[in-house]
Amino acid sequence: MPEISNCIRRLRFDHDEMTQQELANRAGVTRQTIIAIEGGKYAPSLPLAFRIAKVFGVSVEDVFQYEDAQLGTKASGRHQKGRTATVLFEEFIVNKKFSEQTRRALSLAEQEARRYEHQYMGTEHLLLGVVGSAAANVAERLRGVGVDLARVRAAFENRLLRGEKKTDRGLPLMPRALNALNFAIEKAAAGKVSPEGLLLALLQHQEAMSAKILRDLGVDITDLARQLS
């Protein structure tokens, strides 16, 4: 049988920390149903899957992914015309122009996502990666606003719960994480994306979890972005 995974937990937090009860009310089901779906213990019907996706304003493929172990295939709507394709983090970064330090930051971001058993790559994991990379310019900027890896990790853990199971499958990029990476690549133009460029990209959307975490630490996002520009 195909194994279904989902990004509901991440999407809820990305939408003003929507509660399971709020999602249940808007999708027309009970909170227990949402808990079971989010925990991977229950596969929703197709109509319910569409209703949940509609609540978040994304496609079904951005919420649910499945892998058919028997056939060795993954399905994400990647080839459906008019659908938003699910983009895997590992595949996306392969041939992109990142500096050596930035690739270290991206590698750390993946380690952080898997460490917390999150089955997706979000801006919060990218933030942990870039802060943890110890890139000199980034560290200097963050020290100037009183931020270090320990404080970022504490704020991260205050907002996000650990996942319920490990995965060795590819991590789908959440929309804002994908947008941030694309922004950094476009900003770098013909050059390579630097850690500072990646951090700047993570500050572009005020509602991204990376920006929320830094605001929790008292960081003026606009001023920090100005310093990095």
C-alpha positions, 0 to 999 in steps of 0.5 A: 500500500502507498505510504502517505505523508503530509505537511499539515503541522508545518502549514498550520504553523506557517498560517499564523499558528493555526490550531488543529481545532481551527483547521478541523472547523474550516475543513468540516471534520472533528479535531480527532480526525485532523490529529489522526491525519496529521500523525499519519494514522489516517488517510483522508478521503479525496474530498477532505484532502482537497478541503484541507488544501483549500484552507491553506490556499495550496494544492493537494500535492503541497499538503500530501505526498505518497510513495508506493514501496511496491512500485518504487515510485513517488507521487506528488502531482509533479506532472499534472498540468496546472498543478503546483509541483512538489519540489524536493530539497535535495533535488533542487540544490544539486546544480545550483550556484551556492558557495562552499559555505552556503552548501555547508549551511544547506547540509546543516539545514537538512540535518536539522530537519531530520534531527527534529523528524520533520518531513519537510524543509522549511525556512526555519530549518534553513535559518538553523543551517545558515546560523549554524554554518558559522560563516563569519559575515553572518555571525558578525551581523547576528552578534550585532543583534544579540543572536546566536545558534543557541538562542535561535534553537531555543526559539525554534523549539518554542514554536515547533514540535518534534515530528513523530517519525524519522524518514529517509525519503527526500524532504519536500520544500515548503513554498516559502522555503522554495521562494527564499532559495529562488530569491537568493539565486536570483539576487546572486545573478551570475555569482554564487549564493553566499550565506549572507544572501541566503539569510537575506532571502529568509527575511523577505517574507514577514510571515515566514517562520524564519522571520517569526523566530528572529522577531521572537528574539527581538530582531528588527527584520527590516533593519537586519535586511537593510544591513545585509543588502 
